[in-house]
Amino acid sequence: MTLIVIPDDADNTRGYVHIGDVSYACALGRNGLSAAKVEGDGTTPIGRFVLRRVLYRADRVQTPETTLPLRTIKPNDGWCDAPEDHRYNQMVEHPYGASAEELWRDDNRYDILVVLGHNDDPIVPGEGSAIFLHVAAEDFRPTEGCVAMECGDLLTVLKTCTPDSVIEIQPPS
């Protein structure tokens, strides 16, 4: 199955995730889309990426129904976003000696997140980290470079995903 992401506004910060005949609203990066993603640029990378695994907050949501690999998020989980670090674009434990995003957040954005196979095979320092499909803010404000959906829609989509599923983020037409 392929999730097709198409931007639909002038600045490419909102769009839709299409699966067959069904479409779901999504938020995209604060600086739109890019075919040449750079760490910290606020863009969502254009391309085709596998869905690696689902991480979720078991204290906030039930276990998502999916055949993708699942793992609960723990309070000390992080994701390294320091290009110079040997664990760049990988999960780490806090405290961590380099810059690393907190996965255990006060808001609900990472209550469910899908790790996308962006810049991970191989990892190239500086070409972007922590690119996820995750829960959107209520107002669908732009992300830092991820794709974000309403929680219920994300749960619905995950029911149909398999280890062979991919997300294809398309450039504006």
N, C-alpha and C positions, 0 to 999 in steps of 0.2 A: 504494500500500500504506500502511496505517495501523498504527503501533505504538501499542497502547493500554496505558497505564500505570495500574494500579489498586493503591492501597495495601492492605495486608492485616494490619497489626498495629495495636495500640491507639494508638501515638504517631505512626503514619503515616511511619515512617522506613524501612520495608521494604515491598516489594510485588512485583508481577509485571508483566513486559512481555508482552502478549498479541499474537500475530500469527496470526490465524485460530484454529486449534485448538491451537496450540503456545504454551506459556507458559515464560518464563524468569524466574528470581529476579532481583530488583534491590534496590539500596539507594537511599534517597531522602534528602532534606535532614535535618540533625540536629534541626531544629525543625518537621519535617513539611512540609505543603503550604500554599500561600497563593495566593489569587486576586489579591492585591495585593502582589506581590513588591517588596521594598525592599533596596537594596544592603546586604550584610552580615548580613541577618536569618537566614541559615541555612535558609531554606525553599526547596523546589522549587516553581517556579511552575506553577499550574494553567492549562491552556490547550492550544491546538493550534498546533504549531510545525513549520515546514519543517526538513528536514535539509539544512543549507547545504553542508557539505563535511567530509571526513575528514582529520584530521591524524594522523600516526603517526611513531614512532621507528624509522627504517630500520635503526639499529644494534641493535635488540632484536627486531623482528618483521618478518615478510615483508610485502610490499605487500598490503594487504587487497584481496580480490576484491570489487569493487563498481563500479556505474556512477556513483556519486556523485563529485564532484570530489575529487581526492587531492592532498595536499601533505605533504612530510616536515617534521618538526619539527627545527629547528636549535638548537644550544646557546644562542643568544642570543634565542630567541623568547619573547615574553611576551604577556599580555593585560591591557590597561589596566582597572583597577577603581576609578579615581579619578573620581567623578561630575563634579568641577569641570574635568577635563581635556578638551581638544578631541578626544582619541582614545579617550574613554570607550567601553567595550565593543567594542574593536577590537584586533586583533593589533598588537603593537609590538615593537621590538627593544631588548634590554637592552644597556648601561645605558639606563634611561629616566628622565626627570625627574619623573615622578609614580608613584604606586603602580601596580604591574603584577605580576600573578601570573606565576611562572616556568612555562613549559610543558615545559621540559627538566628533569624531576624525577628524584631519586634512586630513588624507589619506581616501581612500574609503572603507577600510576593513569592517566597520560597517554601510555602506550605507544601507545594508540589512543584517539582522541577524535573525536566527531562534534559539530561546531558546530551548535547549535540556533538557529533563527531567533527567539529571544526578545529583545525590546527592541532590535531592530536596524533596523526600517523603519517609523517613524523611531526613532532612539535618543533616549530620554528620560533625562536625567541623574538618577541615583538609583534607577531602577526595576529594577536588577539587571544584572549583567554575568557573562560567562564561564559561561554555562549550557550544559553539555555532556552528552552521553551518553558515558561513559568506562568504563574498566576498574575493577571493584570491588576493594576490599580483600578478602583471603582470608576474613575474618570478616564481610563485608558490613556493616561499620560505616557509620553514616550519612555522607553527603557534606556539603559546604558549601552545597548547593542544586542539585546536578546529579542525574542518574539514572546509576547505575553497575551494570554487569553483569559476570559472569565473562567473561574474555577470549575463551575459545572460543565462548561463546554470542554475544558481540558480533560476532565474525568471521562466525559463521553468519548472523546477522541482516543484516549488511552485504551479504552475497551476494545478498539478495533486495531490497535497497533500490534505488530509482531516484531521479532528480532530482525526481520528483513525490511521493515518500514524505513522510509527516508522522508526528510523534509527538504523541499526544493524552494529556496527563496529566490524569486525572480526579480530582475531589474524592472523599473517602471517602463511602461510602454509608451 
